């Protein structure tokens, strides 16, 4: 499990924000990707997190400003690893 102050902090914050706004299913999915799966590489992990964010944004395009901000912070991390990630 990624821990400490690292590039994954924004994903932890996103999970909290999603739960605060009752998007429990996607929060659980992202939490599981981040904490329950053994990934071969960090880039693979970030790619899966990015895919979960994309799936959520396709189904829930209108969100609060604080959740939008959390999603955008996470997307910046994903784009650093996967430059072709949809922004």
N, C-alpha and C positions, 0 to 999 in steps of 0.2 A: 504494500500500500504506500503510495507517495505520501510523505509527511513533512512537517516543518514548513518554513517559509520558502516557497518555490513557485514555479510557474503554475502549479495546480491549485494554488490558493483561490484564484478566481473561479475555478470550477466548484470548490467547496462553498464559496459565497453564492454561486448560482444555485446550488442545491438548496441552500437555506432560503433564498429568495423565492424559488419555485414552491417550496413547501409553505412559506408564508402566504403565498397567493393561491394555495390549494391545488397546485399542479403536481399532486403527489406521485402520479404514475411516472411522469418524465423525471421527476426528482429521484425516484427510486432507480430508474434505469441509469441515469448518470452516476448516481452513487455506486451502483453495482459495477459499472464499467470502471470507475475510478478506484474502488476499494476491494472488489471481490474477485477480479479476474487477473491472472498472471499473464502479463503481456510480454512478448518477446523483445519489443523495442519501445522506447518512449514515443517514437513517431507513430507507431501503430496505435498506442493508447490515445494519443492526441487525435488521430484520424477517427477513431471510434467515438470519441467525445464530440468531435465536430459533426459526425453523421447524426448523432442523437440531437444535437442542437438544430441542425437543418430539418430533421423530421418534425421537431416541435414547432419550429417557425413556420413550416408549411401548413400545419394544422391549427396554429394559434398565432396568426400574424399580428393581432392587436393585443398588446400587453401594456402594463403600467410603465411609466418612465424608469422606475428603479429596476424593474426586471429587464427592460430594454437595455439599460446601461450594463447590467451584469452579463447579458448575452453578448453585447458588443465587446466587452473586455475579454471574454472567453474566445470569441471569434478572432481577435487579434493574436492570441496565442496560437490558435490553429493555423492561421495564415502564415505565421513565422515558420512553421514546420511544413505546411502544405500550401505553397503560394497560390495554387489553383483553386483553393477552397472557395466556394461561393460566398461572396461578402454580402 
